[in-house]
Amino acid sequence: MDIKQLRYFIALAEEKQVTSAARRLHMSQPPLSQQLKLMESELGVRLFHRNGRHLEMTASGKTLYEHALTITRLMEEAKEEVRESGTDIRGKLSIGVNTLSDPGLPGALSRFREQYPKVTFKIQQNETNTLIRLIREKMLDMAIVRMPVDMEGLDYTLLGEEPLQFVVGENGPASVANLAQAVSYETIAGYPLLLPSTEGLGLYNLLLEQFRSKGLTPDIIGECSDIGMLLELVSSGFGASILPKTSLARYMDHRLRTYRIDDAKAVSGSAVVWLKRHYLSKAAMLLIDSISDRSSRER
């Protein structure tokens, strides 16, 4: 077997279909199926069980998959180290962010660019679930997201936590004016809520769990992944919301009232995440270290 066949095998193992793997590899299905037969013939074992169009790795296939990931990663590392040896740090980094990402990222990127001016960036904003999918599809080097997320197949570094705040429009319900500076989840459950992020992921999931743990059923009237639009709606009296403190800071020109949540668990954490067992360039590793070090100093 050669490195190309190992890459074919990795695609088959991860896509679980010849059709999808061929599309990912930009090749037709017959040659890919032929390569799989050649690998199984050379090794003398079945690498997949076939269930219609679905492929499921055998025990031998799982063993080969682990080695294939290691071998291809080492090959990429070797090529990159040769390219980078004797030269300045350079390259293009693809970074994902969402509208609730770590607020210190712009400053961290600016400082990083001062130190490594030959590194360029492609920065993409999207919802957490889309960013995680793009990392798994190797379209992004890393992403900064709000926790919690499904970390299967990912490595990550936590960037700290910050308090959550209850936010309403200045022209919201009259009863809001009587709220204390700190409000409970029991009180919040009585307001119509427009929550951030996507159902079942990130901050949305964390907030639902906070209510469930107290036996509360919040009045959720909707969700919105665009924080600017969410706060415009809150400001108009459409509903109330819960957001990290720093996410609110950039929108304080809106007509809003904010309240501390009287609960020790009313905090939100963020993390920088990247694909496990996948080669990261020297520039990517340095940026992760830079973001992590800055976050540690600020805690």
C-alpha positions as CSV (number, residue, x, y, z in Angstrom):
1,M,0.0,0.0,0.0
2,D,1.1,3.6,-0.6
3,I,0.1,6.9,1.0
4,K,-2.5,7.6,-1.7
5,Q,-4.3,4.3,-0.9
6,L,-4.3,5.2,2.8
7,R,-6.0,8.5,2.0
8,Y,-8.6,6.6,0.0
9,F,-9.2,4.3,2.9
10,I,-9.5,7.2,5.4
11,A,-12.2,8.8,3.2
12,L,-14.1,5.5,3.0
13,A,-13.9,5.0,6.7
14,E,-15.1,8.5,7.5
15,E,-17.8,8.9,4.8
16,K,-19.1,5.3,5.2
17,Q,-20.2,5.3,1.6
18,V,-18.2,4.8,-1.6
19,T,-20.3,7.5,-3.3
20,S,-19.6,10.1,-0.6
21,A,-15.9,9.1,-0.4
22,A,-15.5,9.4,-4.1
23,R,-17.1,12.8,-4.1
24,R,-14.7,13.9,-1.3
25,L,-11.7,12.6,-3.2
26,H,-12.9,14.2,-6.5
27,M,-12.8,10.8,-8.3
28,S,-15.3,8.4,-9.7
29,Q,-16.6,5.4,-7.8
30,P,-15.3,2.5,-9.8
31,P,-11.5,3.3,-9.4
32,L,-12.1,3.8,-5.6
33,S,-13.9,0.5,-5.3
34,Q,-11.1,-1.2,-7.2
35,Q,-8.5,0.4,-4.8
36,L,-10.4,-1.0,-1.8
37,K,-10.4,-4.5,-3.4
38,L,-6.6,-4.2,-4.0
39,M,-6.0,-3.2,-0.3
40,E,-8.1,-6.1,1.0
41,S,-6.4,-8.5,-1.3
42,E,-2.9,-7.3,-0.3
43,L,-3.8,-7.5,3.4
44,G,-5.8,-10.7,3.1
45,V,-8.6,-9.4,5.3
46,R,-11.9,-7.6,5.0
47,L,-11.7,-4.0,5.9
48,F,-15.4,-3.2,5.7
49,H,-18.8,-5.0,6.1
50,R,-21.1,-4.0,3.3
51,N,-24.7,-3.3,4.2
52,G,-26.3,-2.0,1.0
53,R,-24.4,1.2,0.2
54,H,-23.3,1.6,3.8
55,L,-19.8,0.6,4.9
56,E,-18.9,-0.4,8.4
57,M,-15.3,-1.0,9.4
58,T,-14.3,-4.5,10.6
59,A,-11.9,-4.9,13.5
60,S,-9.1,-5.1,10.9
61,G,-10.4,-1.9,9.3
62,K,-10.4,0.0,12.6
63,T,-6.8,-1.0,13.2
64,L,-5.8,0.1,9.7
65,Y,-7.7,3.4,10.2
66,E,-5.7,4.3,13.3
67,H,-2.4,3.6,11.6
68,A,-3.5,5.4,8.4
69,L,-4.3,8.5,10.4
70,T,-0.9,8.4,12.1
71,I,1.0,7.8,8.8
72,T,-0.7,10.5,6.8
73,R,-0.3,13.0,9.7
74,L,3.4,12.2,9.9
75,M,3.7,12.7,6.2
76,E,2.0,16.1,6.3
77,E,4.2,17.1,9.3
78,A,7.4,16.1,7.4
79,K,6.4,18.0,4.3
80,E,5.5,21.1,6.3
81,E,8.6,21.0,8.4
82,V,10.8,20.8,5.3
83,R,8.9,23.8,3.8
84,E,9.2,25.8,7.0
85,S,12.8,24.9,7.9
86,G,15.1,27.9,7.5
87,T,12.1,30.2,6.7
88,D,9.9,32.6,8.6
89,I,6.5,31.3,9.9
90,R,4.1,31.7,7.0
91,G,0.9,30.2,5.6
92,K,-2.9,30.8,5.6
93,L,-5.0,30.0,8.6
94,S,-8.7,29.2,8.3
95,I,-10.5,30.2,11.5
96,G,-14.2,29.8,12.4
97,V,-16.0,32.1,14.9
98,N,-19.6,32.6,15.9
99,T,-21.3,35.7,17.1
100,L,-20.7,34.6,20.7
101,S,-17.0,33.9,20.3
102,D,-14.3,35.0,22.7
103,P,-14.3,38.8,22.7
104,G,-10.5,38.9,23.0
105,L,-9.9,37.2,19.6
106,P,-9.4,40.5,17.6
107,G,-6.7,41.6,19.9
108,A,-5.1,38.2,19.9
109,L,-5.0,38.1,16.1
110,S,-3.6,41.6,15.9
111,R,-0.7,40.7,18.3
112,F,-0.1,37.4,16.5
113,R,0.1,39.2,13.1
114,E,2.6,41.7,14.5
115,Q,4.8,38.7,15.5
116,Y,4.2,36.7,12.3
117,P,3.5,39.1,9.5
118,K,3.7,36.5,6.7
119,V,0.7,34.5,8.1
120,T,-2.6,35.4,6.4
121,F,-6.1,34.6,7.6
122,K,-9.5,33.4,6.3
123,I,-12.0,34.1,9.0
124,Q,-15.5,32.6,8.7
125,Q,-18.5,33.4,11.0
126,N,-21.2,30.8,11.3
127,E,-23.3,28.9,13.8
128,T,-21.5,26.5,16.1
129,N,-22.8,23.3,14.5
130,T,-21.7,24.5,11.1
131,L,-18.3,25.4,12.4
132,I,-17.8,22.0,14.0
133,R,-18.9,20.3,10.7
134,L,-16.4,22.4,8.7
135,I,-13.6,21.4,11.2
136,R,-14.5,17.7,10.7
137,E,-14.5,18.2,7.0
138,K,-11.0,19.8,7.3
139,M,-12.3,23.1,5.8
140,L,-11.2,25.0,8.9
141,D,-8.0,24.7,10.9
142,M,-9.7,25.7,14.2
143,A,-12.8,27.5,15.5
144,I,-13.7,29.4,18.7
145,V,-17.1,28.4,19.9
146,R,-19.3,28.5,23.0
147,M,-19.5,25.4,25.1
148,P,-20.8,22.8,25.4
149,V,-20.4,21.0,22.1
150,D,-19.9,17.4,21.0
151,M,-16.1,17.0,21.3
152,E,-16.0,13.6,19.6
153,G,-12.9,13.5,17.3
154,L,-11.9,17.0,18.4
155,D,-9.1,18.5,20.6
156,Y,-9.8,21.7,22.5
157,T,-8.4,24.3,24.9
158,L,-10.9,26.0,27.3
159,L,-10.7,29.8,27.2
160,G,-12.4,30.5,30.5
161,E,-15.9,31.4,31.7
162,E,-17.9,34.6,32.1
163,P,-21.2,35.4,33.7
164,L,-24.5,35.2,31.9
165,Q,-27.0,38.1,32.1
166,F,-30.7,38.4,31.7
167,V,-31.5,41.1,29.1
168,V,-34.8,42.9,28.2
169,G,-35.7,46.0,26.2
170,E,-36.2,49.3,28.0
171,N,-39.8,49.2,26.7
172,G,-40.4,45.7,27.8
173,P,-43.1,44.5,30.3
174,A,-43.9,47.0,33.1
175,S,-43.0,44.4,35.7
176,V,-39.4,44.5,34.5
177,A,-38.9,47.8,36.1
178,N,-39.5,46.2,39.5
179,L,-36.7,43.6,39.1
180,A,-33.8,43.6,41.5
181,Q,-30.2,43.8,40.1
182,A,-29.9,40.1,40.4
183,V,-32.7,37.8,39.2
184,S,-33.3,34.1,39.6
185,Y,-34.0,31.5,36.9
186,E,-37.5,31.1,38.5
187,T,-38.2,34.8,37.7
188,I,-36.7,34.5,34.2
189,A,-38.9,31.5,33.4
190,G,-41.9,33.8,33.5
191,Y,-40.7,35.9,30.6
192,P,-41.0,35.1,26.8
193,L,-37.5,34.1,25.8
194,L,-35.6,34.5,22.5
195,L,-32.5,32.3,22.9
196,P,-29.2,32.4,21.1
197,S,-27.6,29.7,19.0
198,T,-29.1,26.5,17.6
199,E,-31.3,24.1,19.4
200,G,-29.3,21.4,21.2
201,L,-25.9,23.0,20.8
202,G,-23.7,25.4,22.7
203,L,-25.3,28.1,24.8
204,Y,-28.8,27.1,23.9
205,N,-28.3,23.6,25.3
206,L,-26.6,25.0,28.4
207,L,-29.5,27.4,29.1
208,L,-32.1,24.6,28.8
209,E,-30.1,22.4,31.2
210,Q,-30.1,25.3,33.7
211,F,-33.9,25.5,33.7
212,R,-34.3,21.7,33.7
213,S,-32.1,21.2,36.7
214,K,-34.5,23.5,38.7
215,G,-37.6,21.8,37.4
216,L,-38.6,24.9,35.3
217,T,-40.1,25.1,31.9
218,P,-39.1,28.4,30.2
219,D,-41.4,30.2,27.8
220,I,-39.2,29.9,24.7
221,I,-40.7,31.9,21.8
222,G,-37.8,31.4,19.4
223,E,-34.1,31.3,18.7
224,C,-31.8,33.5,16.7
225,S,-28.2,32.8,15.8
226,D,-27.4,36.5,14.8
227,I,-26.8,38.3,18.1
228,G,-27.3,41.8,16.6
229,M,-30.7,40.8,15.3
230,L,-31.6,39.1,18.5
231,L,-30.9,42.2,20.5
232,E,-32.8,44.4,18.1
233,L,-35.8,42.2,18.7
234,V,-35.2,42.3,22.5
235,S,-34.9,46.1,22.3
236,S,-38.2,46.3,20.4
237,G,-40.0,44.4,23.2
238,F,-40.3,41.2,21.2
239,G,-39.0,39.1,24.1
240,A,-36.2,38.8,26.6
241,S,-33.0,36.8,26.4
242,I,-29.9,35.5,28.2
243,L,-26.4,36.2,26.9
244,P,-22.8,36.3,28.1
245,K,-21.8,39.6,29.6
246,T,-19.1,40.4,26.9
247,S,-21.5,39.7,24.1
248,L,-23.8,42.4,25.4
249,A,-21.0,45.0,25.8
250,R,-20.7,45.7,22.1
251,Y,-24.4,46.3,21.8
252,M,-25.0,48.7,24.7
253,D,-26.1,51.5,22.4
254,H,-29.4,49.4,22.0
255,R,-32.2,50.3,24.4
256,L,-31.6,47.4,26.8
257,R,-31.7,46.6,30.5
258,T,-29.4,43.9,31.9
259,Y,-29.6,42.0,35.1
260,R,-27.2,39.6,36.8
261,I,-28.5,36.1,37.2
262,D,-28.4,35.0,40.9
263,D,-27.0,31.6,40.3
264,A,-23.4,30.3,40.6
265,K,-23.8,28.2,37.5
266,A,-25.0,31.0,35.4
267,V,-21.7,31.2,33.4
268,S,-20.7,30.4,29.9
269,G,-17.4,29.1,28.7
270,S,-15.7,29.3,25.3
271,A,-13.0,27.1,23.7
272,V,-10.7,26.9,20.7
273,V,-11.3,23.5,19.0
274,W,-9.5,21.7,16.2
275,L,-9.5,18.2,14.6
276,K,-7.9,15.4,16.7
277,R,-5.1,13.4,15.1
278,H,-4.9,15.8,12.2
279,Y,-1.9,17.7,11.1
280,L,-1.8,21.4,12.3
281,S,0.7,23.8,10.7
282,K,3.3,25.5,12.9
283,A,1.4,28.7,12.5
284,A,-1.9,27.1,13.6
285,M,-0.2,25.7,16.8
286,L,1.4,29.0,17.6
287,L,-1.9,30.8,17.2
288,I,-3.7,28.3,19.5
289,D,-0.9,28.8,22.1
290,S,-1.2,32.5,21.8
291,I,-5.0,32.6,22.2
292,S,-4.7,30.1,25.2
293,D,-1.9,32.1,26.9
294,R,-3.8,35.4,26.5
295,S,-7.0,33.8,28.0
296,S,-5.0,32.3,30.9
297,R,-3.5,35.7,31.8
298,E,-7.0,37.4,31.8
299,R,-8.6,34.8,34.1
